[in-house]
Amino acid sequence: MWSGGRLNCQYSPGMSERTVMAQALYFTFVLSCLICGSYGLVSSGNGTTTVRYVDYNTTTAVTPTERRDSTTKLNTTQSNKSTNAPAVKLTSTTTSKVLTTTTRPPKTTTTANYSFNTEDLNEGIDKKVEKRVWNKEPEDEPLEFAKWSTRRVKAVKKPKQIWKKVKKVKVLPKKRKPKVVKKSKPKIIGRPSLPECPPLGLESLRVKDTQLRASSYKRRGLGPHRGRLNIQSGIEDGDIYDGAWCAQYEDKKQWLEVDARRPTRFTGVILQGRSSIWSWDFILTYKVQFSNDTLVWQPAMNGTKEAVFEGNQDTETPVLALFNESATVARYIRINPQSWYENGTICLRAEVLGCTLPDPNNIYAWQQTEQGTQDKLDFRHHNYKEMRKLMKSVTEACPDITHIYSIGKSHMGLKMYVMEISDHPGKHELGEPEFRYVAGMHGNEALGRELLLNLMQYICQEYKLGNQRIVRLVKETRIHLLPSMNPDGYEMAFKKGSELAGWALGRYSYQGIDMNHNFADLNKVMWDAIEFDFQNNDKSKLINHYIPIPEYYTSEDAFVALETRAVINWMQNIPFVLSANLHGGELVVTYPFDRTEDWAPHDDTPTPDNSFFRWLATVYASTNQVMSNPDRRPCHNENFQRYNNIINGANWHTVQGSMNDFSYLHTNCFDVTVELSCDKFPHASELPIEWENNKESLLIYMEQVHRGLKGVIRDKDTEAGIADAIIKVDDIDHHIRSVADGDYWRLLNPGEYEVTVSAEGYNPSTRMCRVMYEHYPTICDFRLTKTPKQRLKEILAKGGKLPKDLQLRLRQLRLRKLRASTKAINSRRAAASRKARGS
């Protein structure tokens, strides 16, 4: 363990084999993270991991239309047949150097299909997938924690044999046999059934700092206000943001006290050790006392003796202890540690379970009623099967505006469902922007998943009621909602439950991949190209948008998750304009870039569209009821209120391969990350409040897709839309491109802009476009004329004759070229003659 900045891995007699193994795994994981952060690790075909040198200069240059219709489409079917199959491999057809990529894409006449096949949720789940995901061996299932001194009861390993043994009991009389068998049946746990009473809210911050007291504490950073379940410490040892309550003295008289402020029927306690990279501290056993006045305390009893509860065996795993049915009703509860890790000290993080009761002496009870929501939505946590049912019910309620499709499958074979909401679902309409919300990238950050499921229901209900705001949003926007990008991780966290999943269980994919670090690192490609052009004083070939994916990322050995590849394919097939990625564990909105240029731990790294990204982040944060509350306390170890609850992602902490950066550099889409709540997996009782906190933010953020410019780029002669035309805005070094039908959307703040449009085979066109303050875009269409060379190619390809105006134009060009060449020859001859005379 780490102690005082030193590594101490010495075995002591009091340490169990499980403790030693946990320490070994912990340090192996830390070293692996350090190595992975310094080198690019890839997986070889034989299952081993090797370090490879990455050549960022060799890339795949594919235009947006080509990549939608070429072999870059990702094939996820074959790899999903086996749970051990490697991730789907991106393939490419054209290779070139980034620095030699032309700024004008090749012309294509292919029309893109911006839709996916409809999913029929009436079909059952594949039996093999169902068996893999849910029919696990009992030892793989979560553990049930006992009520008293026994910390946990393991699930029975072979339940079928035990059932047979119970049925074969013949000693009992026939009349009593059913009762005895019913009582003696072992309880096979699939998901720990928490008591009906919810958490008081230490983790979610519903319990205020003033409600927490302690017998003593070492320093401010280890005070009682830090004794909250899953609270995270800062990286600096000794700062004000440490990861637990730690007592100043090491004796059995120390306690942490929680004031429920009302008569409460306490039903249980969840305990956790200290969050720290420097220390290893947790409680082994503890007692619990109750009081109504903090003067007289009644201990929790186990029969006629004072109950002693078993605590933790490591620092991160939450341990639940339930009280007996006759638990004391009181206002205050104390946790009194009795023993602790021998090489550590008294430190803990906790959550208390309890049901508040009405106080007959309180004449102002109505003022203490928590405000919920008036919307009648399904407020509970939905696993994969329940999510399918809910999405199906929404589609059946609003079949005219909804469409369900899948963008791929997870490693375990679970489909990644998307709900599309539009007045013409299933197809892209000319001039209508595409919007997406993505949730569940980290499977244990469950709030975003439930908010998107609630959003589906809400839009359907309000559309049917004629809510004009919702009707306008549906008719003018094509909305895509992906509630679960990491369904495998969510199922792991869901089985444990909202309070017992801990901080990291379910965060990663089944393969152990953090998908927020799994997208292609295009920042490196762009910055290397900028540095090369700066050194050579040549910016003519520099690209700042639609940066192609490097070849190393598309290789067979690339360690890329199936889910990541599916989302990339989704991005490439649908021309998204605006997006948000919903996370949990903090209260802040971050915007690109997410990676620092020089690998600093954090540094402000803005994009060319920094002002608009700050607007987007402010729109969400300022309308979120919790973020905008000036009296709220920080979640963990950062006070984002000093930044108005928005921050540049790289200025918070650097993230290589984030979805936000990839979306901005590889597509037309602007993407931000929304950290929704301090609690990654809030209890179901808190979902109505969380919906009310975020409802307005979710709606108003979607409406921002209609800010800026939009229009159609057409051929002046044929009126056909021009695909892959480049739209440049003066003074903003980031371009976008038109899609297959020639329509485009450029997100901009109010102001007047000089816009230039260019396309291969056409003369560039420039015009001034003004963005107004209204909540609708400014229409700025362009009609381009073909260059004489392009017209000549098309006429000759058809075998036609040249028109007189084109013949005259060509004759003028020949004469101009002849004059220029003659002038150059004469100049050289004159220079040579002067030189001869001088010699």
Steps between C-alpha positions, in 0.01 A plus 500: 500500500594866478586650835651843536597503135682162529401166356441243773407154376629304799287209613390496861343209692175689549447545130271252327583340167218705348660822628838405357343407169303827493817700559685311226218556252477865604865575429494296180209714383680826593815398316295391199327839489835679515638287218188537288508875546854515366481254212242394246402145594343276241382144516650243267320210350621248756350695787821661618550874528790660318634852475507637149642818355225715355563680172256790507607625160356201315125537485191418306363789299132438428236755416177493704295358214760240409534375855125456531482289187841328489647220703542727800153390607554292810396140505395406849304185420779247470696610804194484723458128443756429768554674829873454457512637148724800444354841440376576150774639282473821305614464141602760247541517125708814439817602681697820487704732717312748715721781387428434134123469532325743271263751656244417232347155522450289187159537347255218546152439372408240760196583709540412866242303694467675835303228677529159667269203481202503736525274803202283591486488878231234484775254416649325798859535617739248353516198733878482491530867589246463778690206645833682483376820663248387762543127566833531679641252746404596856856584596498773234190659647501778760524405862219552752604667820363368830321704760736459791852392580538285190616744233361308203343172397627346180250386242465125475725356230270221377143602567344218297662230714394676818142515381511128436637434846223707656234315303637161604455572872258233623536534875234770529127424497312566179294784648805687626722427201391792278561751779840360593611481138388856440698629797810296421526595135829676436468855373683519169602858451501649152499860618521608863156602613547816702242578765206717407654800673720712272834662586484821699727662242857525626629409155253714308558799734138516614648469848672834561841546656336649809322169560829314548704503821791296633676436830824631346675535166862537390460812288241689296552281195415192709203650683158339541371674185740275303355178643262448207466180298713503181645846562828537310819658629733739324837383374694714746549348842392734778273735304147602604343236273591169657309177453337414834435601857803407707505521879782682675534230767521125459265363766154346521338825613505662154175546308342656194152644556221568249204725582195395296315815625177297531386183675641224281474123495862406436536170314866470407847642447736472202868537581806563286870566565704810422551619141870576471796412282730551798327317787320171563242554774171323574286380791483128585218506759269764642196564720195718441307720748178701473375810680228764493691772684874405470509458880356153551618236251350157443723237333387274220437159654552143385265319728614584852846617397623815337541432129844518340494536124775389267636773277737499206784284375624763255459872439259504207243220530180626670370268774136502605377416849124484563339549840232269635131569439456664838763763428482809713320808372715801577635824359872442542720204415864439588755267344753393763812318362629217719791368293683611188771397260811452711732698272247778461280720713131573567358622167168434333247610240137417565140508386201455732173336397179615662138603459399839632182497708247779555563701813172572684663787687607683185233747386712598197528149357377617159816710464719191527331315215752447220399637164476235230352531154154517350600295194364147505801304383650163586745601773705190575818337382455293185724209416540388138172307486300774672658765275381307194148488642496873573628594156245271343219661700610848385502387137154347535369821660652728232556290186488802267799678651723219631732243349720252687820370343824340615848627413676178601558257783709497814769244572244281676255533212257757643363736235568872521152640443432853381166678514448738209237772541390705199189590303634275222693232689738280309627753247703818474305808391667774299594786729404321824790468746591173671545499879616226735523429872733218612485353851653206680850517351605402851251231597483590869407864428133413481325836535551598135342173389187560705477866395496402132235236563296764683562745215355253248185464706471872562532600134243239400250610765541873439484461122166322533377775733595766244779669697614753238860502615526122464303494173735758348805310623377171350402653166821699453759256642594137451584381854700185579517368859754227589428417867768233544832506317646245744218252574739233630642732764154616605379144557796437732424813704123436496542155653679650801249781543525876517680517836715184484658539156776719634681765300641295210302176455343514153695807388698306242382276219498123546849500346619754758511796259419856607311616193557867573869435425436260213433724200773580248736772624461751217638786711849357457454476122381860477770649724777311323373631166484856632856478631628360169332775297623768740856383457464497120295822478235322296137501611347424163467126568407515868170338595300608805186287464395151396841377608527138385545212741865386529584157362620369836146543633349301213751216521416149614700541819329822610346458845170672426169400658212375289284769655746773400512379140122488485476863614763607245303330225188678626678836489619436145158396372285779645597870459464604862522872573488512880539244778550458873659211684334438839722386786477498880707547813534880483300815429662680207483534120827457311578597142788416258781462472525224760869432441792732569747556220817439704365219722474727801265366772266792431518814290246718323493369141223678306366421154455761224128493596572562868246782537214287369603200711497722808151613403381141467645406840351809662156428355487162675669600825302820556165324457588199714339549840786346698794647308351847511441484878758735656468328838592150388821341625768339276446134420849360558826690458429781251300819550357568154281785618795734461488418126118543484473120483662476156862420417720412207543123517880510475511764772328255737710195411647386171317220317650333196256356246181662631175490306467879513832564327446223247154631413629853446803402291353214297142617437292820486361437849563713811501287815522580874508288815240553773581370849147468638529417869742443786351151533578280201220254574233686701231308681171459314328726754717791379421459129191730499706780657786443256258513207364831618855631546596413141177519297533862390871459433441200274237683297674836465828334402326317215361831378854635453533285187299777327755774574733630230477448124338240285439469130535294184794510258378439145631484147397825331412328173331179616380605852634168629644493850880493524639253753829543685522874435725674754345785700758744638418775749743788505716520816392151619759240410259206491298411193200275447362320194166464332328164506369286214210726401706817527352625828721622782479644853763724656460569872594862577436768758309814390704724273588571137727253323674473165430150372682336207384178339722291271461164332703301250415603145329825608604858541502613866222728617511751787221694668422674827259320733356647821403282797220651706411455868176318426471128566504405134785484249581748225452347157807557284480307170772478237489428126834407349602514134718232347850586393566493120723201550223310680243593235740386228551166674125441530431597135780285363392210720154520342645529148342841439619814324636800681265804517620825349547678833719218625700496176556875533598454864751229411646711220548788743669270749736368232591852392557606860720200560690564175561864591623404845738238363627738228560770757694262719714383207573856395594592856745213522654589161539865602665399826737268317597769249567752776717252676693428177565868436614554856754221475 
